[in-house]
């Protein structure tokens, strides 16, 4: 796995764990939000490298 995909998986897991107290939809939405945040961080780091 690339470092970018590892970061996305890590943030998606954190988002899902934080949303566990919500009913069924909570972990799904939390995982999506975490993945979006990590994807934005990956883009920002990619822009700085050039």
N, CA, C and O atoms as a GROMACS GRO file, in nm:
protein
  200
    1UNK      N    1   0.084  -0.119   0.000
    1UNK     CA    2   0.000   0.000   0.000
    1UNK      C    3   0.088   0.124   0.000
    1UNK      O    4   0.196   0.127   0.059
    2UNK      N    5   0.038   0.225  -0.067
    2UNK     CA    6   0.111   0.351  -0.070
    2UNK      C    7   0.086   0.427   0.060
    2UNK      O    8  -0.012   0.400   0.130
    3UNK      N    9   0.172   0.522   0.092
    3UNK     CA   10   0.150   0.602   0.213
    3UNK      C   11   0.018   0.678   0.210
    3UNK      O   12  -0.045   0.700   0.313
    4UNK      N   13  -0.024   0.719   0.090
    4UNK     CA   14  -0.149   0.792   0.079
    4UNK      C   15  -0.268   0.704   0.115
    4UNK      O   16  -0.357   0.747   0.188
    5UNK      N   17  -0.268   0.581   0.065
    5UNK     CA   18  -0.380   0.492   0.096
    5UNK      C   19  -0.379   0.450   0.243
    5UNK      O   20  -0.485   0.430   0.302
    6UNK      N   21  -0.260   0.435   0.302
    6UNK     CA   22  -0.253   0.403   0.444
    6UNK      C   23  -0.314   0.515   0.527
    6UNK      O   24  -0.384   0.489   0.625
    7UNK      N   25  -0.288   0.639   0.488
    7UNK     CA   26  -0.344   0.753   0.561
    7UNK      C   27  -0.496   0.754   0.548
    7UNK      O   28  -0.566   0.783   0.646
    8UNK      N   29  -0.548   0.725   0.429
    8UNK     CA   30  -0.693   0.724   0.409
    8UNK      C   31  -0.758   0.617   0.496
    8UNK      O   32  -0.861   0.642   0.559
    9UNK      N   33  -0.698   0.499   0.500
    9UNK     CA   34  -0.754   0.390   0.581
    9UNK      C   35  -0.750   0.427   0.729
    9UNK      O   36  -0.846   0.400   0.802
   10UNK      N   37  -0.641   0.489   0.773
   10UNK     CA   38  -0.629   0.526   0.914
   10UNK      C   39  -0.736   0.628   0.953
   10UNK      O   40  -0.802   0.612   1.055
   11UNK      N   41  -0.752   0.732   0.873
   11UNK     CA   42  -0.850   0.835   0.906
   11UNK      C   43  -0.993   0.783   0.894
   11UNK      O   44  -1.080   0.824   0.971
   12UNK      N   45  -1.019   0.693   0.799
   12UNK     CA   46  -1.153   0.634   0.787
   12UNK      C   47  -1.186   0.550   0.910
   12UNK      O   48  -1.299   0.554   0.959
   13UNK      N   49  -1.088   0.476   0.960
   13UNK     CA   50  -1.110   0.394   1.081
   13UNK      C   51  -1.134   0.483   1.202
   13UNK      O   52  -1.221   0.455   1.284
   14UNK      N   53  -1.058   0.590   1.214
   14UNK     CA   54  -1.078   0.682   1.326
   14UNK      C   55  -1.216   0.744   1.320
   14UNK      O   56  -1.285   0.754   1.422
   15UNK      N   57  -1.257   0.787   1.201
   15UNK     CA   58  -1.391   0.845   1.186
   15UNK      C   59  -1.501   0.746   1.220
   15UNK      O   60  -1.601   0.783   1.281
   16UNK      N   61  -1.483   0.620   1.180
   16UNK     CA   62  -1.584   0.519   1.210
   16UNK      C   63  -1.592   0.490   1.360
   16UNK      O   64  -1.701   0.474   1.414
   17UNK      N   65  -1.477   0.484   1.425
   17UNK     CA   66  -1.476   0.458   1.570
   17UNK      C   67  -1.540   0.573   1.646
   17UNK      O   68  -1.612   0.551   1.743
   18UNK      N   69  -1.513   0.696   1.604
   18UNK     CA   70  -1.571   0.811   1.673
   18UNK      C   71  -1.722   0.816   1.656
   18UNK      O   72  -1.791   0.871   1.742
   19UNK      N   73  -1.775   0.760   1.549
   19UNK     CA   74  -1.918   0.768   1.522
   19UNK      C   75  -1.995   0.646   1.572
   19UNK      O   76  -2.114   0.634   1.544
   20UNK      N   77  -1.932   0.557   1.646
   20UNK     CA   78  -2.000   0.435   1.694
   20UNK      C   79  -2.123   0.466   1.781
   20UNK      O   80  -2.222   0.393   1.770
   21UNK      N   81  -2.123   0.568   1.865
   21UNK     CA   82  -2.242   0.591   1.948
   21UNK      C   83  -2.369   0.620   1.868
   21UNK      O   84  -2.480   0.603   1.920
   22UNK      N   85  -2.356   0.663   1.744
   22UNK     CA   86  -2.474   0.688   1.662
   22UNK      C   87  -2.530   0.556   1.613
   22UNK      O   88  -2.459   0.455   1.612
   23UNK      N   89  -2.657   0.554   1.574
   23UNK     CA   90  -2.714   0.428   1.522
   23UNK      C   91  -2.641   0.379   1.396
   23UNK      O   92  -2.532   0.427   1.365
   24UNK      N   93  -2.699   0.288   1.326
   24UNK     CA   94  -2.639   0.213   1.216
   24UNK      C   95  -2.561   0.300   1.118
   24UNK      O   96  -2.455   0.259   1.072
   25UNK      N   97  -2.609   0.416   1.086
   25UNK     CA   98  -2.548   0.500   0.984
   25UNK      C   99  -2.421   0.569   1.034
   25UNK      O  100  -2.338   0.608   0.952
   26UNK      N  101  -2.404   0.585   1.163
   26UNK     CA  102  -2.292   0.659   1.220
   26UNK      C  103  -2.154   0.614   1.174
   26UNK      O  104  -2.078   0.697   1.124
   27UNK      N  105  -2.119   0.487   1.188
   27UNK     CA  106  -1.986   0.443   1.145
   27UNK      C  107  -1.963   0.458   0.994
   27UNK      O  108  -1.851   0.484   0.950
   28UNK      N  109  -2.068   0.442   0.917
   28UNK     CA  110  -2.053   0.457   0.771
   28UNK      C  111  -2.021   0.602   0.737
   28UNK      O  112  -1.927   0.629   0.662
   29UNK      N  113  -2.098   0.694   0.792
   29UNK     CA  114  -2.074   0.837   0.767
   29UNK      C  115  -1.939   0.878   0.825
   29UNK      O  116  -1.866   0.954   0.761
   30UNK      N  117  -1.905   0.830   0.943
   30UNK     CA  118  -1.776   0.862   1.005
   30UNK      C  119  -1.659   0.815   0.919
   30UNK      O  120  -1.560   0.886   0.905
   31UNK      N  121  -1.672   0.695   0.863
   31UNK     CA  122  -1.567   0.643   0.776
   31UNK      C  123  -1.552   0.726   0.649
   31UNK      O  124  -1.440   0.752   0.604
   32UNK      N  125  -1.664   0.767   0.593
   32UNK     CA  126  -1.658   0.850   0.472
   32UNK      C  127  -1.595   0.985   0.504
   32UNK      O  128  -1.510   1.033   0.428
   33UNK      N  129  -1.636   1.046   0.613
   33UNK     CA  130  -1.579   1.176   0.651
   33UNK      C  131  -1.429   1.164   0.676
   33UNK      O  132  -1.352   1.250   0.633
   34UNK      N  133  -1.387   1.061   0.746
   34UNK     CA  134  -1.245   1.040   0.770
   34UNK      C  135  -1.166   1.021   0.642
   34UNK      O  136  -1.056   1.074   0.628
   35UNK      N  137  -1.222   0.945   0.548
   35UNK     CA  138  -1.154   0.924   0.420
   35UNK      C  139  -1.144   1.054   0.340
   35UNK      O  140  -1.043   1.078   0.275
   36UNK      N  141  -1.246   1.136   0.344
   36UNK     CA  142  -1.243   1.264   0.273
   36UNK      C  143  -1.137   1.355   0.333
   36UNK      O  144  -1.064   1.422   0.260
   37UNK      N  145  -1.128   1.359   0.465
   37UNK     CA  146  -1.027   1.442   0.531
   37UNK      C  147  -0.887   1.396   0.492
   37UNK      O  148  -0.800   1.478   0.461
   38UNK      N  149  -0.864   1.265   0.493
   38UNK     CA  150  -0.732   1.214   0.456
   38UNK      C  151  -0.701   1.241   0.310
   38UNK      O  152  -0.587   1.271   0.275
   39UNK      N  153  -0.802   1.230   0.224
   39UNK     CA  154  -0.780   1.257   0.083
   39UNK      C  155  -0.741   1.404   0.062
   39UNK      O  156  -0.653   1.433  -0.020
   40UNK      N  157  -0.804   1.494   0.134
   40UNK     CA  158  -0.768   1.635   0.124
   40UNK      C  159  -0.626   1.660   0.174
   40UNK      O  160  -0.553   1.740   0.116
   41UNK      N  161  -0.587   1.592   0.281
   41UNK     CA  162  -0.449   1.606   0.330
   41UNK      C  163  -0.350   1.554   0.227
   41UNK      O  164  -0.245   1.614   0.207
   42UNK      N  165  -0.383   1.442   0.162
   42UNK     CA  166  -0.295   1.389   0.059
   42UNK      C  167  -0.279   1.487  -0.057
   42UNK      O  168  -0.169   1.505  -0.108
   43UNK      N  169  -0.389   1.549  -0.096
   43UNK     CA  170  -0.381   1.647  -0.205
   43UNK      C  171  -0.295   1.766  -0.167
   43UNK      O  172  -0.215   1.815  -0.247
   44UNK      N  173  -0.312   1.814  -0.044
   44UNK     CA  174  -0.234   1.930   0.001
   44UNK      C  175  -0.086   1.897   0.006
   44UNK      O  176  -0.003   1.980  -0.032
   45UNK      N  177  -0.051   1.779   0.051
   45UNK     CA  178   0.091   1.741   0.056
   45UNK      C  179   0.145   1.723  -0.085
   45UNK      O  180   0.262   1.753  -0.111
   46UNK      N  181   0.063   1.674  -0.176
   46UNK     CA  182   0.106   1.656  -0.313
   46UNK      C  183   0.133   1.789  -0.382
   46UNK      O  184   0.224   1.799  -0.463
   47UNK      N  185   0.055   1.890  -0.349
   47UNK     CA  186   0.074   2.022  -0.409
   47UNK      C  187   0.203   2.085  -0.360
   47UNK      O  188   0.269   2.159  -0.433
   48UNK      N  189   0.240   2.057  -0.235
   48UNK     CA  190   0.361   2.116  -0.178
   48UNK      C  191   0.489   2.052  -0.231
   48UNK      O  192   0.596   2.113  -0.225
   49UNK      N  193   0.478   1.931  -0.282
   49UNK     CA  194   0.600   1.861  -0.323
   49UNK      C  195   0.654   1.909  -0.457
   49UNK      O  196   0.768   1.878  -0.492
   50UNK      N  197   0.575   1.983  -0.533
   50UNK     CA  198   0.623   2.030  -0.664
   50UNK      C  199   0.680   2.168  -0.658
   50UNK      O  200   0.725   2.221  -0.759
   0.00000   0.00000   0.00000
